[in-house]
Amino acid sequence: MFKYAKSMSLLGGIDMYSLGKRYGKEVSPKGRKVYFLNRNGYAMELEQARKLFKEGQVLTVKEIYVGRSSSEVEFVEYPLKKFNTVMFADCTEEGEACQNESIQSVL
């Protein structure tokens, strides 16, 4: 069972409706660490993500694309594939070290 984990921050992602401006701050999110929650999102999106990720798996953000009603994240480990941001949480939000390949302390 999950301890509550807030979905990943969208700060610094590309605002898709503002001609390439960054959302909330001008610093790119590249290199930020997040982990797979194994919940949230549409059923089909979650099913596809479960084929690639294990619950708690840590991933490195390449870019975030912020839309009006949904946002997507692309990972360094999976270039050119985008995933719904609500399926991931920031490692630093809960104080996890994020040096490991998965986060067990929040699962």
TORRO-769296 format. One line per 8 residues: number of its first residue (from 1); their letters; for each residue x negated, y negated, z of C-alpha. Coordinates in nm, 4 decimals. Example, Ala and Ser with C-alpha at 12.3 -4.5 7.8 and 13.67 -1.06 7.14 Angstrom:
1) AS) -1.2300 0.4500 0.7800 | -1.3670 0.1060 0.7140 .
//
This chain:
1) MFKYAKSM) 0.0000 0.0000 0.0000 | -0.1215 -0.3486 -0.0831 | -0.2139 -0.6148 0.1589 | -0.0674 -0.9361 0.0116 | -0.2893 -1.0745 -0.2631 | -0.2098 -1.3917 -0.4546 | -0.2497 -1.3709 -0.8333 | -0.5698 -1.5146 -0.9766 .
9) SLLGGIDM) -0.6173 -1.8889 -1.0101 | -0.5690 -2.0443 -1.3540 | -0.7964 -2.3419 -1.2808 | -1.0412 -2.4145 -1.5592 | -0.8578 -2.2043 -1.8167 | -0.7807 -2.3441 -2.1607 | -0.4421 -2.5200 -2.1606 | -0.2887 -2.3841 -2.4807 .
17) YSLGKRYG) -0.0518 -2.6828 -2.5104 | -0.3058 -2.9632 -2.4578 | -0.5371 -2.9261 -2.7578 | -0.8048 -2.7231 -2.5841 | -0.8235 -2.9197 -2.2597 | -0.8920 -2.7250 -1.9430 | -0.6174 -2.6637 -1.6888 | -0.6617 -2.8401 -1.3545 .
25) KEVSPKGR) -1.0371 -2.8937 -1.3800 | -1.2963 -2.9185 -1.6553 | -1.5203 -2.6337 -1.5355 | -1.4870 -2.3076 -1.7308 | -1.3819 -2.0008 -1.5292 | -1.6462 -1.7879 -1.7080 | -1.8272 -1.5583 -1.4662 | -1.5608 -1.5682 -1.1963 .
33) KVYFLNRN) -1.4817 -1.2295 -1.0399 | -1.1297 -1.0907 -1.0115 | -0.9889 -0.7477 -0.9318 | -0.7033 -0.5401 -1.0766 | -0.3941 -0.5332 -0.8531 | -0.2199 -0.2491 -1.0398 | 0.1105 -0.4360 -1.0119 | 0.3022 -0.7335 -1.1570 .
41) GYAMELEQ) 0.3553 -0.8185 -1.5234 | 0.5785 -0.6491 -1.7762 | 0.5938 -0.2684 -1.7731 | 0.4242 -0.2339 -2.1130 | 0.1408 -0.4717 -2.0131 | 0.0844 -0.2877 -1.6879 | 0.0843 0.0500 -1.8645 | -0.1879 -0.0689 -2.1058 .
49) ARKLFKEG) -0.3974 -0.2165 -1.8233 | -0.3750 0.1073 -1.6228 | -0.5378 0.2917 -1.9146 | -0.8490 0.0741 -1.8752 | -0.8646 -0.0316 -1.5097 | -0.8544 0.1368 -1.1724 | -0.6770 -0.0306 -0.8829 | -0.9217 -0.2679 -0.7161 .
57) QVLTVKEI) -1.1669 -0.2637 -1.0083 | -1.3724 -0.5835 -1.0238 | -1.3967 -0.7628 -1.3601 | -1.5784 -1.0723 -1.4847 | -1.3696 -1.3495 -1.6422 | -1.4749 -1.4598 -1.9900 | -1.1841 -1.7023 -2.0463 | -0.8325 -1.7813 -1.9258 .
65) YVGRSSSE) -0.5603 -1.8977 -2.1656 | -0.2889 -2.0935 -1.9813 | 0.0554 -2.0961 -2.1428 | 0.3844 -2.2487 -2.0324 | 0.5520 -1.9355 -1.8998 | 0.2642 -1.6879 -1.8933 | -0.1141 -1.6862 -1.9043 | -0.3753 -1.4399 -2.0234 .
73) VEFVEYPL) -0.7287 -1.3535 -1.9181 | -1.0123 -1.2116 -2.1280 | -1.2946 -1.0223 -1.9565 | -1.6656 -0.9992 -2.0344 | -1.6345 -0.6200 -2.0045 | -1.3457 -0.6047 -2.2586 | -1.4041 -0.8762 -2.5219 | -1.1158 -0.9700 -2.7526 .
81) KKFNTVMF) -0.8577 -0.8003 -2.5255 | -0.6241 -1.0222 -2.3242 | -0.4265 -0.9323 -2.0132 | -0.1514 -1.1019 -1.8136 | -0.3155 -1.2951 -1.5285 | -0.0521 -1.1901 -1.2716 | -0.2059 -0.8400 -1.2666 | -0.5321 -0.9716 -1.1147 .
89) ADCTEEGE) -0.6448 -1.1547 -0.8003 | -0.9510 -1.3663 -0.7255 | -1.2134 -1.1850 -0.5199 | -1.3159 -1.4964 -0.3307 | -0.9580 -1.5731 -0.2285 | -0.9723 -1.3029 0.0379 | -1.3463 -1.3356 0.1001 | -1.4515 -1.0128 -0.0712 .
97) ACQNESIQ) -1.8156 -0.9846 -0.1693 | -1.7346 -0.8709 -0.5275 | -2.0725 -0.7099 -0.5719 | -1.9131 -0.3652 -0.5925 | -1.7235 -0.2217 -0.8855 | -1.4014 -0.2077 -0.6847 | -1.2416 -0.3782 -0.3887 | -1.1161 -0.1305 -0.1311 .
105) SVL) -1.0676 -0.3735 0.1567 | -0.7483 -0.5143 0.0079 | -0.5898 -0.1914 -0.1109 .
//
